[in-house]
């Protein structure tokens, strides 16, 4: 058996505690026991069984099993084809978030590795005495993320699709918030930036947000223009440019189509309302 321990973690969010490698003898067993941190085992050869929550999981090469803090577990190597595995112990404030991102939720204790070769290489890279030097903290952290990133649990196509929609929608919203002032911005360009077909991208955004990407871009530009009209004294021409319109007349027509009044009329009405509200608030404070 080979094992190293790490102390004084440089990272609080997610850090390595221990790492090891073992070729188990037939019927080698551990537990029942409860651990104080997370320990993930990756099987590189042979077979064995892992017991958790009253359920037996028969595992083999390429599988992993995860021990969670305060959860009782038991595991045993096969009597005829005992497993060989690597393990790593880890913890940190963001551990649950990272595991959930990998779809290793509290209900998931076992799964498959996507890239067994990479995982084995990274384990071997850490299992060297020289790696214990303080100067290798960043390298160890890199290897830790690479190892964890190669694990996943089974999810349905529908779950993946829903997660994909949420991510693209969030990224789209952030992209618009950053670049709406660019008059040359197009939905086709945004889709290309995300590496997606324009048509598919539009379908994803509409199904997730309830409006087309163009509608949301227009909505956000108009929202910003309303804020600028009420809270600043900038001209309509200046505001048009600030929200991504090269032509003030095009901006004014688009604004009126949405709000039913011209930008100037909207300013007069709403600046008066804001001033009245501010005066009332001032009287209350006095």
N, C-alpha and C positions, 0 to 999 in steps of 0.2 A: 504493500500500500504506500502511496505517496500523497502527502498533504502539506499545504502551507497555510499559515494564518496571517491575517493582516490587521494592523491596529492603527489607531489615530487616523480615521478616514479623512481624506482631503475634501470629499464631497459629502454634504449632509443629505441631499435629495435622494441619492442612490449610490450605494458603495458595496464593494466586495469585502467579505469577512473571512472566507476560507475557500480553498479550492483543493481538489484531490482526485486521485485515480486509483481504482482497485479492480483486480481480477479476483472475483469471489470464488471460494471453494464450493462444491456441491452443497445445496441446502443451507448456505450461509444466510443468517437472518438478523434483522435488527428491529427491536421493539417488542411489544407496543411501547411507543414513547411519544412525548410531546416536546416540540422544539420551541426555542425562544426567538428564532428568526426564520427566514425563508431558506430552503435548501433545494436546489434543483438537480436531479440526477439525469444524465444522458447516457443511454445504453448503446454501446458500440459493438457488442457481441453477445450472443447467448439469449437466454430467456429467464424470466422471473415473474413474481406476482407482487402486486402492491395493493394494500388494503387501506381504505379510508371511508369513513361514514358508513361502515357496514357493507361496503361493496368491494369485490375482488376485481382487480384489473390485471389480466394476463398480458405482459409486455415483452417486447423483443427489440432487436437491433433497430435503431432509428427512432425509438419511442423515448419519451421523457416522463418523469413523474415529479411532482412538486410537493414538498413538505411545507405547510404553512404554520405560522406561530399559533400556539395554543390548540392545534388540531391533532388528535391522536392518530398515529399511522403505524403501519407494520409492513415490512417488506422482506421477501425471501427469494433467494436464487433457486433456479431449477436444480433438481437432484441429478439430472442427466446432462443438461446443457447450461451450466451456471453462467449468469451474465457477467460482463465486464462493463464498468461504467466510469464516467467522470462525474464529479459533482462540484457545485459551487454554492456557497452560502452568501447571502446578500441581505441588505436591509436599507432603510432610508425613508425619508418623509414622503417621497413620491413613488414608492414601490408599488402601492396599489394602483395608482394611475397608470404606471408603465405596464403592469400586468393586464389591466383592463384594456389598454390600447392594443395589446397583443392578443386579445380575446381569451386570456387566461383568467377568467373571472373566478370568484370564490366557489362557484359550482364546478369549475374545471380543475382537475388535479393531474390529468394526464393529457398527452397529445403527441404529435409528430413533429419532427424537425424538417425544415425546408431544405437545408443545405448541410448535410452531415459532415462533408469534407471540411467545410469552413469551420464548423464548430470544433471538430477534432484539432484542426490546426491552431485555433485560438486557445484551446485548453493547453495544448503543448507549449504555446508561446508564453503562457503565464506560468506554467509549471517548470520554471527555471529559477535556481537560487538567485541569479543576478537581477531578476525582476523585482525583488523585494526592496531594492534601493529606493529611497524617497524620490529620486529623480525620475522614476518611472511611473509616477502616479497618473499622469495623463494617459500614458500608454495602456496601463491597466484598465483605466476607465473606458478607453476606446474598445479594448477587447471585450470587456464586460457587456457593453451595448451591442457589439456585433454578435456575441453569443446569444444573448436574449432575443435579439431581433430575428434570429433564424428559427425561433420556435413559434408555433401557433397551435390553436385547437380548431376543431371542425366547426365551420359556420355555414349556414345555408346561403345559396346564391341571393336570396331575397335580403338577408341581413347585410351582405356585402354591398348590394345595390343601394340599400337605404343609407348605409354609412357613407358610401361614395357620394350620394346626392347631398348629404349634409356637408361634407367637406368641400365639394365644389361650390355649393351655395354660399358657404361662409367665405371661401376664397374670392368668389365673385363680388360679394358685398364689399369686402376689404379693398379689392382692386378698384372698384368704382369710387369708393371714398378717397382713394389716393390719386386717381387719375381723371376724375370727372371734368376737370378744368381743361383738359386737352380736347380741342374741337375736332381733332382727327381720330379720336377714340371710336372704335367700332366693336360691335359684339364679335364679329369674325376675328378681329385681332385678339380679343380676350380669350376666345375659344382656342385659338392657335397657341397662345401663351400657355394654356393649360394642357396642350397636346391633344385636344379633342376636335372631333368633327363639329362644324358650326351647327348643323341641324340637331345632332345628339345633345350638344351642350345646351341649346335652347330648350329642348324637351326636358332635360334634367332640371334646369332652373325653374321652368314654369311649373313642373310637377311638385317641386319642393317649396316654391315661394308663392305660387298662385298668380304669377304675372310673368310676362316674357322679359328677357334680359333688357330689351330696348325700353320696355315700359318702366322697369326699375331705374334705368339710367336717367330717363326723362323725369321720373318722380323725384329722384335725389337731386337732380339739377334744379328743379323747381322748388324743392324744399330749401335748398341753400339760397336761391334767389329771393325767396320770401324773407328769410332771415336777414339778408343784406339790405333789402328794401326797407325793413322796419327798423333795424338796428344801426344802420349807417346812413350817411348822406351822399353816397356814391351815386353817380348818374346811372340811368338805365343802360346806357352804352357800356359803362365800366362794368356793371353787374353782369351784363350779357357775356362779356369776355371772361369774367371770373368764373362763370358757371359753364363755360365750354361752347359758347355760341360766337361765331365770327361775325355774324350779321345781326345787329340789334333788332331789325324788323322781324326776322325769323324768330328771335327770342320772344318778342312782344306778342306775335301771333300764337306761339306755342303756350305762352303764359295765359293769354286770354281764353284759349280753348279749354284750359284746365280750370282756371279760377273764375271765368266769366267776366272779368274786368281787366283793364290794362294794368301794367305794372305801376304806373303813376297813381291810378285810382286806388289800387290795393295799398300803396304806401300811405296815401292820405288817410284812408279809413283806418288802417291798423296802427299807424303811428299815433293817431289821436286816441285810439283805444288804449295803447300802451302808456301814453302820457297820463291819461285819466286814472289808470290802474296804479301807476307810480305815485300820483298825488294822493290817492286814497290810502295807500300803504304808508305814505309819509305822515298823513294825518293820524293814522292809528298809532304809529310809533311815538308821535308827540304827545 
